[in-house]
Amino acid sequence: MRAVQVSKLEGPEALEVVDVDEPVAGPDQVLIDVESAGVVFPDLLQTRGEYQMRPELPFVLGSEVAGTVRSAPDGSGFAPGDRVASLCVVGAFAEVVAAPVDQTFPLPDSVSFDVGAGLPMNYLTAEFVVARRGRLADGETVLVHGAAGGVGVACIQFAKARGATVIAVVSTEGKAEVARAAGADHAILVEGFKDAALEITGKRGVDIVVDPVGGDRFTDSLRSLARGGRLVVVGFTGGEIPTVKVNRLLLRNTEVVGAGWGEWAWNNPGYMRRQWDDLTDDIASGRLAPPVSGVYPLAETAAAVGELAERRVTGKVVIHTRE
């Protein structure tokens, strides 16, 4: 089969499309004929050896897929021909992948493979970030940084599906349009976002800040919180890891909360499937659906991953493995 291989840790430019043997499914794996594969930030990090999980070289890149089941173990709940999405962590950028049963999910007939390939990582992350770690309650306001990116769009859509008011923070007017299309009630620019958020909320502040960016906006994010507000740390795509002067937390009884979805999910077997089942109605109805902003053939995977490296992505980049 054709697959995209990492043989040296020199970034997306070094990715190669090669012919490799098809994988053989283990006793707890589903064999999937891949139709679409989603590109996520950890894929970029893996091309550089910067992700916490470092597979032995060479390896087939790619974390999430959608396709049809070729084979599945007895008792898995899957059968040949079933439409599925899966979070396989590696191996997705290929024509066939062997994926863990407990990280494979039934894909509703109403959902395309391109959309399905963009659901597992970002939308399960969004549920964990906003609901479990952010503890979203009825009538609350959520501010989302990096709102035009994959996690940002997922958090907007999830928060709106749960009835929240959403303020999206973006770097350009073009990205503001992406955030509004995802359902954000307000879209504001990074420059001066604290004052804009306070004005929108009548000086009260927001209940939750979702921050996958980090960097120098962190302090103003704290200042944007209402009494009892929660700043949820998701990642550091801005590069710089900020520090917290904890006296600020006393001023308005605020919290800084870590949201490491992967750490939680992989240490709680079955958690991902329970999340997916909780989201299925929203997925089937289209309330949760990544906007697909770019589609690439397998031969152009380096360019697809490069979009993330150049921070040009708005929405979801998808690879078609069979073109």
CORTA-V842127 format. One record per residue. N is the residue number from 1. RES is the residue in one letter. PHI is phi in whole degrees, -180 to 180 (* if undefined). Layout:
[[N:RES:PHI] [N:RES:PHI]]
//
This chain:
[[1:M:*] [2:R:-87] [3:A:-155] [4:V:-100] [5:Q:-114] [6:V:-100] [7:S:-114] [8:K:-149] [9:L:-89] [10:E:-123] [11:G:87] [12:P:-62] [13:E:-62] [14:A:-90] [15:L:-65] [16:E:-129] [17:V:-93] [18:V:-132] [19:D:-97] [20:V:-133] [21:D:-68] [22:E:-64] [23:P:-70] [24:V:-109] [25:A:-71] [26:G:-82] [27:P:-66] [28:D:-116] [29:Q:-127] [30:V:-104] [31:L:-92] [32:I:-121] [33:D:-81] [34:V:-79] [35:E:-102] [36:S:-137] [37:A:-130] [38:G:-89] [39:V:-99] [40:V:-127] [41:F:-58] [42:P:-58] [43:D:-61] [44:L:-60] [45:L:-61] [46:Q:-66] [47:T:-68] [48:R:-109] [49:G:73] [50:E:-105] [51:Y:-90] [52:Q:-64] [53:M:-99] [54:R:-122] [55:P:-62] [56:E:-68] [57:L:-74] [58:P:-80] [59:F:-144] [60:V:-87] [61:L:-78] [62:G:120] [63:S:-108] [64:E:-140] [65:V:-142] [66:A:-138] [67:G:-180] [68:T:-121] [69:V:-73] [70:R:-91] [71:S:-153] [72:A:-151] [73:P:-71] [74:D:-58] [75:G:83] [76:S:-79] [77:G:89] [78:F:-115] [79:A:-140] [80:P:-53] [81:G:95] [82:D:-64] [83:R:-83] [84:V:-141] [85:A:-119] [86:S:-152] [87:L:-108] [88:C:-102] [89:V:75] [90:V:-136] [91:G:95] [92:A:-74] [93:F:-85] [94:A:-159] [95:E:-77] [96:V:-141] [97:V:-140] [98:A:-100] [99:A:-121] [100:P:-61] [101:V:-57] [102:D:-79] [103:Q:-119] [104:T:-119] [105:F:-135] [106:P:-66] [107:L:-102] [108:P:-57] [109:D:-60] [110:S:-77] [111:V:-107] [112:S:-71] [113:F:-64] [114:D:-62] [115:V:-67] [116:G:-59] [117:A:-70] [118:G:-101] [119:L:-91] [120:P:-57] [121:M:-71] [122:N:-72] [123:Y:-83] [124:L:-70] [125:T:-61] [126:A:-61] [127:E:-62] [128:F:-65] [129:V:-66] [130:V:-82] [131:A:-86] [132:R:-76] [133:R:-85] [134:G:-83] [135:R:53] [136:L:-57] [137:A:-117] [138:D:-56] [139:G:80] [140:E:-86] [141:T:-113] [142:V:-119] [143:L:-104] [144:V:-119] [145:H:-82] [146:G:56] [147:A:-71] [148:A:-96] [149:G:-83] [150:G:-61] [151:V:-67] [152:G:-61] [153:V:-62] [154:A:-62] [155:C:-68] [156:I:-59] [157:Q:-64] [158:F:-66] [159:A:-61] [160:K:-66] [161:A:-63] [162:R:-102] [163:G:90] [164:A:-81] [165:T:-90] [166:V:-120] [167:I:-110] [168:A:-99] [169:V:-109] [170:V:-137] [171:S:-98] [172:T:-142] [173:E:-66] [174:G:-63] [175:K:-71] [176:A:-62] [177:E:-64] [178:V:-63] [179:A:-65] [180:R:-65] [181:A:-63] [182:A:-77] [183:G:119] [184:A:-60] [185:D:-75] [186:H:-139] [187:A:-128] [188:I:-128] [189:L:-83] [190:V:-56] [191:E:-62] [192:G:79] [193:F:-64] [194:K:-60] [195:D:-65] [196:A:-65] [197:A:-66] [198:L:-66] [199:E:-66] [200:I:-61] [201:T:-94] [202:G:64] [203:K:74] [204:R:-71] [205:G:97] [206:V:-99] [207:D:-84] [208:I:-136] [209:V:-111] [210:V:-100] [211:D:-126] [212:P:-92] [213:V:-104] [214:G:74] [215:G:76] [216:D:-79] [217:R:-84] [218:F:-61] [219:T:-63] [220:D:-67] [221:S:-64] [222:L:-60] [223:R:-70] [224:S:-83] [225:L:-77] [226:A:-76] [227:R:-57] [228:G:76] [229:G:-74] [230:R:-124] [231:L:-100] [232:V:-101] [233:V:-86] [234:V:-108] [235:G:179] [236:F:-141] [237:T:-65] [238:G:-75] [239:G:99] [240:E:-89] [241:I:-91] [242:P:-77] [243:T:-116] [244:V:-115] [245:K:-86] [246:V:-67] [247:N:-62] [248:R:-63] [249:L:-70] [250:L:-76] [251:L:-61] [252:R:-133] [253:N:53] [254:T:-99] [255:E:-133] [256:V:-114] [257:V:-123] [258:G:-80] [259:A:-132] [260:G:-94] [261:W:-58] [262:G:-61] [263:E:-59] [264:W:-69] [265:A:-66] [266:W:-75] [267:N:-102] [268:N:-133] [269:P:-53] [270:G:87] [271:Y:-65] [272:M:-59] [273:R:-67] [274:R:-64] [275:Q:-60] [276:W:-59] [277:D:-63] [278:D:-67] [279:L:-97] [280:T:-58] [281:D:-62] [282:D:-68] [283:I:-69] [284:A:-64] [285:S:-81] [286:G:90] [287:R:-65] [288:L:-114] [289:A:-158] [290:P:-66] [291:P:-72] [292:V:-83] [293:S:-100] [294:G:-158] [295:V:-126] [296:Y:-125] [297:P:-73] [298:L:-56] [299:A:-63] [300:E:-110] [301:T:-60] [302:A:-58] [303:A:-68] [304:A:-63] [305:V:-68] [306:G:-62] [307:E:-59] [308:L:-69] [309:A:-62] [310:E:-92] [311:R:56] [312:R:-103] [313:V:-80] [314:T:-125] [315:G:100] [316:K:-121] [317:V:-100] [318:V:-126] [319:I:-111] [320:H:-92] [321:T:-82] [322:R:-115] [323:E:-102]]
//
